[in-house]
């Protein structure tokens, strides 16, 4: 069975296990999703399943998007994502819900991290900054020297430093499913997942055993 869903991050809470320990849990409103396309190695060069999520007004989609969905008599869906599957056992038009997962499964959650804008090296990479004493007046959060001497006499490309932080695709791996509510399409995973409240995430079967 296809183990993949698109959902919306609701927020974080905590639950208590049988030993009374508090577990941090992220609640995700996942699905219901519809299979909008099945890709095969023969026709597309790779095997995958495309899912759609989030019904919306037809006026918010382009003509091409509406035509793509009407081919399988599907409602207007705002978000389309692909899940790589070796042997798809679903057909276009099928519905996928949180019942694809079970309590105790391990999943990977993919989302877009919160954008932080332009940040310095201390916040962005955890640099230590300069000394707190000995007469420093403006070096406390400065990155300091990061180049070599006269050779090569420049900073190498890719060196860590100030710059744009966040707003990138991030995968939180190997999170345990600790909560399921099929009636309300809710799934709870232990730990944090990337993105703000209301952010769109993909839930996939964990790659790491």
C-alpha positions in Angstrom: 0.0 0.0 0.0 1.2 3.5 -0.8 2.6 5.1 2.4 2.6 8.8 1.5 0.4 11.8 2.4 0.3 15.5 2.0 -0.8 17.5 5.0 -0.9 20.7 7.0 1.1 21.3 10.2 -1.4 22.1 13.0 1.1 22.7 15.8 2.8 21.0 18.7 1.5 19.5 21.9 2.6 16.7 24.3 1.2 13.3 25.3 2.1 10.9 28.0 3.2 7.3 27.4 2.4 4.3 29.6 5.4 5.1 31.9 4.2 8.7 32.4 6.9 10.3 30.4 5.9 13.4 28.4 6.5 13.1 24.6 6.7 16.1 22.3 4.3 15.6 19.5 3.6 17.5 16.2 0.0 17.2 15.0 -0.5 17.1 11.2 -3.8 17.3 9.4 -3.0 14.8 6.7 -5.2 14.1 3.7 -7.5 13.0 2.5 -5.4 12.9 -0.7 -6.3 11.8 -4.2 -4.1 9.9 -6.7 -3.9 12.4 -9.6 -1.3 10.5 -11.7 0.7 7.3 -11.7 4.1 7.4 -13.4 5.8 4.3 -14.7 9.3 3.4 -15.9 8.0 2.6 -19.4 6.4 6.0 -20.1 8.1 8.4 -17.8 11.5 6.8 -17.1 10.8 6.5 -13.3 8.1 5.1 -11.0 6.1 7.4 -8.8 2.7 8.4 -7.6 1.4 12.0 -7.7 -1.0 13.0 -4.9 -3.3 16.0 -4.7 -4.4 17.7 -1.5 -6.5 20.7 -0.5 -9.7 21.3 -2.3 -10.0 24.9 -3.5 -12.0 27.1 -5.9 -11.6 26.3 -9.6 -10.8 30.0 -10.2 -7.6 29.6 -8.2 -6.1 27.0 -10.7 -4.9 27.4 -14.2 -6.6 25.7 -17.2 -3.9 23.2 -17.5 -4.2 22.2 -13.8 -7.9 21.9 -14.0 -7.6 19.7 -17.2 -5.1 17.5 -15.5 -7.5 16.9 -12.6 -10.7 16.6 -14.7 -9.1 13.7 -16.7 -9.7 11.5 -13.6 -12.9 13.4 -12.5 -11.1 14.8 -9.4 -12.1 18.1 -7.6 -9.8 21.2 -7.9 -6.8 20.4 -5.7 -4.3 23.1 -4.8 -1.2 21.1 -3.9 0.3 18.3 -6.0 3.3 16.3 -4.8 5.1 13.2 -6.1 6.1 10.2 -4.1 8.7 7.7 -5.5 7.2 4.2 -5.3 8.8 1.1 -6.9 5.6 -0.9 -7.5 2.5 1.4 -7.2 -0.6 -0.4 -6.1 -3.0 2.5 -6.6 -4.9 3.9 -9.6 -5.7 7.5 -10.6 -8.7 8.7 -8.6 -8.0 6.5 -5.6 -8.3 8.1 -2.1 -5.5 7.9 0.4 -6.1 8.7 4.1 -4.1 8.5 7.4 -5.1 4.8 7.6 -2.2 4.2 5.2 0.0 4.5 8.4 -0.2 2.7 11.7 0.8 3.7 15.2 4.4 2.8 15.7 5.5 3.4 12.1 8.5 5.5 11.4 8.1 8.3 8.8 10.1 11.1 7.2 8.4 14.5 7.1 9.4 17.0 4.4 8.6 20.7 4.6 9.9 24.2 4.0 11.7 25.7 7.1 10.7 29.1 8.6 12.4 32.0 6.8 14.7 34.0 9.0 15.9 36.5 6.4 19.6 37.7 6.5 21.3 36.5 9.6 24.9 36.7 11.0 27.3 33.9 11.5 26.5 33.5 15.2 22.8 32.8 14.7 23.2 31.1 11.3 26.0 28.7 12.1 26.6 28.9 15.8 29.9 30.8 15.6 31.4 31.7 19.0 32.0 35.4 18.3 34.8 37.5 19.7 36.0 38.0 23.2 33.7 39.6 25.7 36.4 41.7 27.3 39.9 43.2 26.5 38.6 46.3 25.0 36.4 44.9 22.3 33.6 47.3 21.4 32.0 45.9 18.2 33.4 42.3 17.8 31.2 40.4 20.2 29.1 38.7 17.4 31.5 39.1 14.5 32.6 36.0 12.6 36.3 36.8 12.8 38.9 35.8 10.2 38.1 32.8 8.0 40.5 33.2 5.1 44.1 32.0 4.7 47.2 34.1 4.4 48.7 35.5 1.2 47.9 32.1 -0.4 45.3 31.9 -1.6 44.5 35.4 -0.3 40.8 35.0 -0.6 37.8 33.2 1.0 36.9 29.9 -0.6 33.4 29.5 -2.1 31.0 27.8 0.2 32.6 29.0 3.4 30.2 29.5 6.2 29.3 33.1 7.0 26.4 35.6 7.2 23.6 35.2 4.7 20.1 34.1 4.0 18.8 31.7 6.6 15.8 29.3 6.5 13.0 29.0 3.8 14.6 25.8 2.5 13.3 22.3 1.9 14.1 20.3 5.0 13.5 16.6 5.9 13.0 15.5 9.4 13.9 11.8 9.4 12.8 8.8 11.3 9.9 10.2 13.4 7.7 7.8 15.2 3.9 7.9 14.6 2.4 8.0 18.2 -1.1 9.2 17.4 -3.7 8.6 14.8 -7.3 9.9 14.4 -8.9 8.7 11.1 -12.1 10.5 11.7 -10.4 13.9 11.9 -7.6 13.1 9.5 -5.0 13.7 12.1 -1.6 12.1 12.6 0.9 12.8 15.4 4.6 12.2 15.1 7.1 12.4 17.9 9.4 15.5 17.7 9.4 18.6 15.6 8.8 19.0 11.8 10.0 21.8 9.6 7.9 24.9 8.8 5.4 27.1 10.5 1.8 26.3 11.7 -0.3 25.9 8.6 2.7 24.9 6.5 2.3 22.1 3.9 4.3 19.0 4.6 4.9 15.6 2.9 4.8 12.4 5.1 6.7 9.5 3.6 7.8 6.1 4.8 11.1 6.4 6.6 14.1 5.5 4.4 16.3 4.6 7.4 15.5 1.2 9.0 
